[in-house]
Amino acid sequence: MSRKDAGELAKIKTDVHVIWIEFGVDASMAMIDRDAEATIVTGLNPGCLFISYVIFAPGTTIIKAQERIYQDGYRAQCTGTAIQPAPQTSDRERPAIRTLPKAARTAADQIMRAL
């Protein structure tokens, strides 16, 4: 479902909030080729992955809250590829298997607070 589709659904659903959640790649901060096939071939730095959400008010396309959640320690480190990641100091080395679930929990907490 696209963000636009979520907004259209929110107009129909007058008694509930519609929440659109996206797991994406922040190519604007990355030193990666914006061509999807090139990214598949070269790999992707997991630090470029983020979670974003939009909360639509019931019965409208008015946005009640929205946010982009980055992984701890990665927001300024979205460079390199999976094969040749950007250099990091030992205290900032965090595997995505740990940082992505934490980012998801942060997003869930923020959504619940916004409601």
Secondary structure, 3 states (H helix, E strand, C coil): CCHHHHHHHHHHCCCCCEEEEEEEECCCCCCCCCCHHHHHHHCCCHHHEEEEEEEECCCCCCEEEEEEEECCCCCCCCCECCCCECCCCHHHCCCHHHHHHHHHHHHHHHHHHHC
